[in-house]
Amino acid sequence: MNEDRLETQNAFSDLTAFQRDLLRALAKTDEQSGLSLKTDLATYYQDEINHSRLYQNLDELVAHGFIEKRQRDGRTNSYSLTDAARTALANRDAWVRGETA
């Protein structure tokens, strides 16, 4: 396994379940606003998602290089998965299925 891939996998394995759920929500429909992610996760958790929890975790995922943040307009940001996140999610799925990643 090359060094970059190992570093990405290690960073991915250190994510919280909430952060992984954010990545899964983005994997379903890429290029989402924070509000749409908040709504999607609130439906899944059947509970309200705290605004600061959401955006702190999104910012952390940006810092890890798993999502990209773009400004849509003066108030709204758009979030999308990076290739590193797509690869990390695919590797985890393969591992869960018992396949070698």
N, C-alpha and C positions, 0 to 999 in steps of 0.2 A: 504494500500500500504506500503510495507516495506521501510525502510530508504534508502537502496542502490538504489532501483528502483526509489524512489522519487528524489534522488540526480541526477540520470542519466537523468530522464525526465526533471528536471529543467535545467541541463546543455544542453540538447538537445534543449529545447525551447529557450535558449539564443544564439543558433547558427545563423549565417547569412544565407541568402538564398543561397549565393555562397557555403558556407560550407555544407549546406544540399544537394545542387546539386552535390558536390563532393562525398558525401555518396551515393547518388542515382546512380551516375556513377559507383562507386565501387560495388554497389549491382547488377548491370547488369552483370558485369564481374569482379569477384574477382581476386586479385593478379595482379594488373596493375602497370606499371611504371608511373612516373610523366608525361612523355611525352605522353603516351597514354591517360591519364586523361586530359591533356591539349588539345589534339586534339579533344577528345570527347566533352569537354565543349565548345571549340571554334566552333565546328559544331552546337551545340545546341544554343549558344548565337549569332551565325553568326558574330563573332567578335574575334579578337586576344585576347588571355589570356596572361596577363603579367606574365613573369617567376617568379618574386619575389612574386607577389600576390598568385600565385598557391602554391609555396613552403612554404610561411608563413602560409597559411591556412592549408596545410597538416600538418605542424608541430604543429599547434594549435589543430587540431583534434587528433593527437597522444597524446598531453598533456592531452586532455580531456578523453582519453581512448576509443575513437570511432574508431580509425584505428591503425593498427600495421604497423611498418616500418621495412623492412628487407633489408639488402644489397644483391643485386644479384651478383654484381661484383665490381670492384674498382670504377666504375663511376655511376652505376645505382642502384637505390633503388626500392623496390617493396612494394606496399601498399595493405592492405586488411582490411576488416571490422572486428571488434571485435564482440563478442556476444552481448555486450551492445549496439552497433550500430544497429545490426539486430533487437534486441528487441525494441529499441527506434523507428526505422523506422516502424516496424509492429504496434506498439501502435499508432503512428501518423496516419498510414493508417486506422486503425480501428476507430480512432476519426473522421477522414475526412468522413468516410462512415456512421458516426452516431452511431457506435457501442461503447459499453463501453470497454475501454482498461484496 
